[in-house]
Amino acid sequence: MSNPLDFTEKHTVLVVDDTPDNLSLMSGLLRAAYKVKLAPNGERALQIAAGEGRPDLILLDIMMPEMDGYEVLRRLQADGATRDIPVIFLTAMSASEDEKIGLDLGAVDYITKPINPAIVLARVHNHLQLKVARDFLRDQNTYLEAEVAKRTEEVIAIQDVTIRAMASLAETRDNETGNHIRRTQFYVKALALHLQPHPRFASELTESAIESLFKSAPLHDIGKVGIPDRILLKPGRLDPDEFEIMKTHTTLGRDAIARAEAELGRTIPFLRYAKEIAYAHQEKWDGSGYPEGLVGDDIPMSARLMAVADVYDALISKRVYKPAFSHDKASDIIREGRGSHFDPDVVDAFLSIHETFRQIAARYSDGEEALIAETERLASDYPTDHVEIKG
């Protein structure tokens, strides 16, 4: 494999001049050290520059008929395939104003006629060295950028798999929840996107924050791995003592994530929302929730989004202690909880996009029966003010 910085490799130089004697002179001067291509006019120069065996450097006369050197350079610069070829103007136009025009257009150097052969060879050599070094650095940067993108993609994939695996630990404890964790991910993201322009939420709901919320949402019930089956799977209402134990899943979940961070010896930014959601998604806007009885905006934004997503999905899902509610019934219950159970603005967002929730529920359904409308029977069997959502 050749060294990319081996400057002894024979490079190709294109000489452009409308005078045959000048082409012959430059060819004789350069051909011992370089492959030389010749063009008698600007049009031919552009064809050679864009064709196979592209030149590594161009020596370009300015005063040519039909298309002068300035126009040739403009066209070279406008073409992505040729814009990186260094151009040295080689001309009898010696005024400083002419030199400035050429350099401003993008030429790398300006040599006046009559030429000094040693000067021409030195400048050609120097600019070819600079081009090789520049191309090498560009290729290295492209390679490094590709490697960084690859590694970043791998890290993201590992994060996603890890979160999914952790969330599944909780889900496997309750085999009737099915795609609950998947649905709540998309509910939370839909709410966040809708609330992104809202004055109360705009500063926090950045694109990266929404992506972190989406990743973190599946961990909201991770603490259920610590709840005994006799309580978690009980087919009926929990008694007060059992409910106190059930409530500890919020703390268990947060502490499990915090311990994982502690073992790594660093705080992981995207797990911030996971800890908030796990710990505070059972808080209620009016302070009647748990574990701390937080009120209003003291409840983390992430937990307020999850509260609506989690309750909606619990309502429409068949559980060991209740049948599935219809979408309309669940929406009514969410509406009635506005300002008491839920952040009013989050409820308003939900009501604005409730059809999106319906579509997400259908896409990740546990089965047809989970979404069957049972409003009439459920209204009598499970009055709104007595609906119990475990955990």
N, C-alpha and C positions, 0 to 999 in steps of 0.2 A: 504494500500500500504506500503510495507516495505521500511525502510530507506536504501538507497544504501550504506551508510557509517556505517551500523550496523555490527561491526566486531565480534559480538557474534554468527552470523550465522555459522552453521557447514560447513566448507569447506572440499574439497576432496584433499587428499594428495596421490600421487602415489609413492610407494617405489620400486626401481629397484635394485635388487641384485641377484647374482647367488648362494648365500649361503642361504639355507633354515633357518638356525639358525638366521642369520641376519634379514631376512624378519620377522620371528616370534618376534624377539626382538623389531624391529621398530614398528610392528603392535601393540604390547602390550603397547608401550610407547605412541603412538599417538591416539589410538582408543577412548580414553575417551573424547578427544577434537575434533577429526576430523573423517570424513569418510575416510577409508583407503583402497586403492587398491594396490595389489601386483603384480609384474612382475618378473619372474625368469631370464629374458634375455632381450637384447635390442630390438629384433624383437617384442616380446610381449608388451614391453613398448610403442613402437611406435603405435601399434594397439590400445591400451587403450587410449593413448594420443589423437589420432585422432577420436576416437569413441564417442558414446553418453556418457553423464556424464563426460565430459572432466575434468581432474584434474585441481585444482587451483594452485598446486605446485608439483614439482617432486624432490624427493630425489634420487640421481643417483650415483650408484657405478661406478668406473672407470674401475677396472680390472675385466673384464668379458670375457669369451671365445666367439669366433665368431664375436661379435660386442662389442667393448669396449665403455665405457661411452662417450669418446670424439666423437666417430662416431654417437652415439645416439643423442648427443646434436647438432652436425652438421645437422643431418636430421630434428630434431625438428625446428631448426632455418631456414631451407630451406623451410618449409611448412608454408604458411600463416595462416593455422588453428591452429598451435601449437607454432609459434615463440614467442608469448607473454606469454607463461607459464613460470614462473620463475623456474630455475633449481638450486638446491644446490648439489654440489658434496659431496658425503659422502664416504671417501676412506681412505685406509691405506697408500696411497702415500702422504708422508708428506713433500717432498722436495719443496722448494719455487718455483723451476722451474716448477714443476707439477702444483702448484696452479696458477701460472701465465698463463700457457697454458689454464687451465680451464676457468679462468676469461676472457682471451682474446677471447675465443670461444663464450662467452656470458653468462656464469654462473653468478648467482647473489651472490653466496657465496661458501665457501669451508670449510668443516668440516672434520677433520681427526679422524680416528679410533685409539684406542678405544674411543667411544663417551662419552661425559658427557651429561647425559639425560637433565639436566636443560639447558645446552647451546643449545642442539638441539631444545628443545621446544621453547626457547626464540627466536632463529633465524627463525624458521618456522613461529612463530606468527608474528614477525616483517615483514618478507617478504610478508606474506599474507596481512597484513595491507597495506603495500606499493602497492601491486597489486590491492587491492580493491580501494584505493584512485586513482591510476593511471587509472584504468578502468572507474571510475566515471568521472574523468576529461576528458578522451577520449570521453566518451558518451556525456558529456556536450558540448564539442567542436564540436562533430558531429551534435548535435542538434542545436547549435548556428550557425554553418555554413549553415545548412539547412534553418534556419530562415532568416539568412542574404540573402541567395540566393533567398528565397521566397519574401522577402521585396524588394530586388533589382529588381526582375522580375515585381513586382507590380508597382514600381516606373517607370520602363521603359515603362510598358503598359500605365500608366497614361500619361507619356510624349507623347507617340505615339498618344493616343486618343486626347489629348489636341491639339497637332500640327495639326492633321487631322481635328479637329473641327474648329480650327482657319483658316486653309487654305480653308476649305469648305465655310466659310463666303464669301471669295472673289470669289470662283468658282460659288456660287449660283447667284452672280450678273450677270454672263455671262453664260447663260445656254448652250451655244454652245461649251464651252471648255471641257466638259465631264471629261475624265480621264487625262486631261493635267497635273495636279499636281502629279498624280501617275507616269505617264511616265517620267516626268522630274526628279523625284527621282532616277529612275533607269538609266537614261542617265548620270546624274552627278556621280553616283556610278561607272558606267562603265568607264567613263573618268578618274576618280580618281584612280581606280585600274590599268588602263593601264599606267598612268603617275607615279605611285608609285615608280618605280625604276629610273625615270628620275632625273638627277642631280639637275635640277631647282626645283623639287617638292619633292624629297625624304625626306628631313628633316621635312616637314610639313605633308605629307600624310601618317601618321601613321594609324594603324588599327582603333584606337579610333577616329581619325580625320575623316576618311572616313565614319565611322558609324554616326558621328555627322553631316557630310555633307548630308548623306542620310536622316537623320531625319529633317534637317533644310530646305532642298530644297523646300518642299511644301509651305513654307511661303514667297516665293519670291514675290508673288503678293498680299500679305495680305493688302497692302495699297490701293488696288482697292475698298475696302469697302467705302472709302471716296470720290470716284469719282462719280459725278452725272450720273444717267442713260442716260441722253441726250447725254453725251459724251462717256461713256463706251460702250453703245449699238448703237451708231450712225452707220447706214449702209452706210458708205462711208468715204472719207478722212476727217480728222479733220482740221478745220481752225487754223491759228496760235494761236489764243487765247485759243481755245479748247485744242490744243496740250500742251500749257503751263500748263493748269490745269491737263491734263493727266500725265504729267511728275512729278507732286507732289506725285504720288502714291509711289514713292521710299522713299521719306522722311516720308510720312504718315506711311508706313510699318515699317521702322526702329524705328520711335518714338513710335509706338504702342507696339512693343516688348520691347523697353527700359522702357516704363512706367510700363509694367507688371513686369519687373525685379525690378523697383524702389519700387513698392508696396510690393514686397516680402522682400525688404530690403537687397538684396544680388544680386551679379552677378551670372548668371547661365552659366557655361562654354559652354554647348552645344548650347546655344542661341547666342553665339558669331558669328557663321557662319550664323545664321538666320538673324541677323542684317546686316551683311556684304552683304549677298545675296539680301536682300530686298532693301537695299540702293544703291548698286553699280552694279546690274546686267545689267543696261542699259548704263554703261560706255563702251567706245570703246577704243581699243588699241591705236589708233592714237590721242585720246584726243577729239574727236568730239561727245562723248556721254554726258550723264547727270546722276546725277545732278551737279557734280563738274567739269566735263571735265578732269578727271584723265587720265594719259598717262602711257602705258606700265605696268611695275611691281608695279606702285603706285596703280593700281586697285587690290583689294584683290584677292588672288588666288581663293577663293570660288566663287566670282562674275564672274571671267573669265570662270570658268567651267560652271556656270549657263547660261552665255550669249550664249554659243554654244547650250546648251541643250534647252534653252527657244526659241531661234530663230528657231532651227530645228523643234521643235514641232509646233510652230506657222505656219511655212511654210507648213507642211504636214496636218494641220488641217483646216477644213472648218470653217470660221468665218463669221460674219454678213457682213463684208466688203470685203471678198475674198473667192474663192473656195479653195479646197485643192490642194497643189502641190504634185507631185510624190516624192518618196524618192530620185530618181536620180537628179531631179531638185533642191530639197532642198540641197542635197549634193554639187551640183555645186555652189549654192549660198554661202554656208559655205566656200567652197574652195576659191571663189573669194574674200571673206572677210578676208582672211588670211593676217595678218600684218596691216590691216586697222581697220576693226571692231573687229577682234578677235586676241587673243594671238596666234602667229604662231604655237607654240608647242602644244597648245590645239587643234588647227585645224588639225595638223598632227596626233594627237591621234585619233581624230574623224574619219579621213579618214582611219586610220588603222583598226578601229572597226566599221565602218559604218554599216556593216551587223548586228552587235549587236543592233544598234539603230533601224534598220528595224524590227528586231525580237521583241524588246520591244514595238515598235509602234503597231505591229500586235497583240501582246498579250493583250495590254490595249487599243485596238482600240475603238473609239467612234461609229464606224459603218463602214461598208465596204466602203461607199463612201468617208470616210476620207482618205483612202489610195489609191484610184484609180489614176492611172497615167494619168495626163492631160497635159503632157509636151508641146505638139504642140500648143494647144489652149492657154495655159497660157503664153507661150513664146511670143505670139503676143499680148495678152490682157494685160499682166502684165510684161513688160520688167524688167530684173533683177535690173537695176539701179533705178527703180521706185516702187519697192515693199515696201509697208508700213506695218510695224508690230506694231500695237498699243501697247503702254506701254512696 
